[in-house]
């Protein structure tokens, strides 16, 4: 069976396929096996667990080990975009300068979706438990496989009202 597409439709189809391939839409095609994807997901989960543990002992530097140490690392919250690992670290240190402000961090509903052999999208919930309140919200992270392991390169975090 031969399918005849108009020039416009074939151009749209070509663009859709190009985007799907360039973003790693089909992980099987990216070269990462199911086992590789499971190993990547476990490694990413370990980064999140290490971040929560560091936070809960008051160690912002340890928490920041989950982020790629690069100028391109981006943190987005509210209407503010913070770029660069050091700038993000400084933001955390300023906003959470006491154990009372830090509280206890917990992550939940974590979903890890591989985008390719080198990138993954991670979403979930966060919650701080403090003496006087329990702020919470959602996060969407882009992880990248680096020489140091899986690291966050983009963090978009929201707060529940």
Secondary structure as UniProt FT lines:
FT   HELIX           7..22
FT   TURN            23..24
FT   HELIX           27..30
FT   HELIX           34..56
FT   TURN            57..58
FT   HELIX           60..64
FT   TURN            65..66
FT   TURN            71..72
FT   STRAND          74..77
FT   TURN            78..79
FT   STRAND          80..83
FT   HELIX           85..95
FT   HELIX           99..102
FT   STRAND          104..114
FT   STRAND          119..129
FT   STRAND          136..146
FT   TURN            147..148
FT   STRAND          149..159
//
